[in-house]
Amino acid sequence: MSEPMNIARVRWACRRGMLELDVLFQPFVETQYEQLSIDDKAVFVRLLECEDPELFAWFMGHEACPDPQLADMVVKVRGRAAP
């Protein structure tokens, strides 16, 4: 499992090539990342290592994420973005 990065590197990794992903990741990192457990931080970092089209498909519900840990993190991030 990837080790958690420092917050500055996580913020940088949240800058994506798709605005839709930026809108999801950046607020999550600013408000939720520090409260995550070490294990969840590592899962979030693994999520950030995925390709943008894959992430977009998972977050928009076009495809199911095959990794249960990543799928749970997608739900957490989407839950933060919900009004």
N, C-alpha and C positions, 0 to 999 in steps of 0.2 A: 504494500500500500504506500502511496506517496506520502511524504512527510508534509505537515502543514508549512506553508511559507510565511514569512513575515507579512504584515498587513500591507505594506507598500507594494510588495511583489504581487499579492493577491489583487489589489486594486488595479495594478497594471494589467494583469492577466484577464481581468474582467472587461477590458477594452477590446471589443470584438469588431469584426468586419460588418456586422449586421446591427443596425440600430435597435431592432426588436430584442436582441440579446442584451445589448447595453442597458436597455430600459429594465430588464429583469435583474441582471447581475449587480449593477452598481448600487441600487438602493438596498439590495439584500446584504451586500458586503458592508455598507455603511451602518446598517441597523441591526443585523443579525449575526454576522460572522464571528465577532468576538465572544458571543454567548454560546457558540457551538462547542460541543465536546471536542477533545483532541481527535477522536476517531471521525467525527462528522466533519471537522476541518479538513482532514485528509481526504475524505470522500469528495468534499467540495472542490478541492484542488484537482482530484482526478477528473471531476466533471469538467473543469476548466481546460483540461488537456484534450478534450474531445473536439472534433471538427465542427465548425459552425453549422453546416447543413444538417448534420446529425443532431446537434443540440436543438436547432430550430424545429426539426420534425418531432422531437420528444416534447418540447415545451408547447408546441401548438397542437399536440395530440394527434398528429398525422401518423406517428409510429410509436410503438411501445419500446421503451428502453429495455434491452435484454439483460442488463446488470441490475439486480434487485437493489443494491446499495445506491447506485446512481439514480435509479427510478425513484427511490424514496427522497433523495436530495432534490430531484426535479419537482416533486410534490411540495417540498418545503419552500423552495424558491418561488414557485408559482403561488403558493399560499400567501407569501409576503406581498406579492404583486396584486393580489385580489383586493378590490375596494372594500 
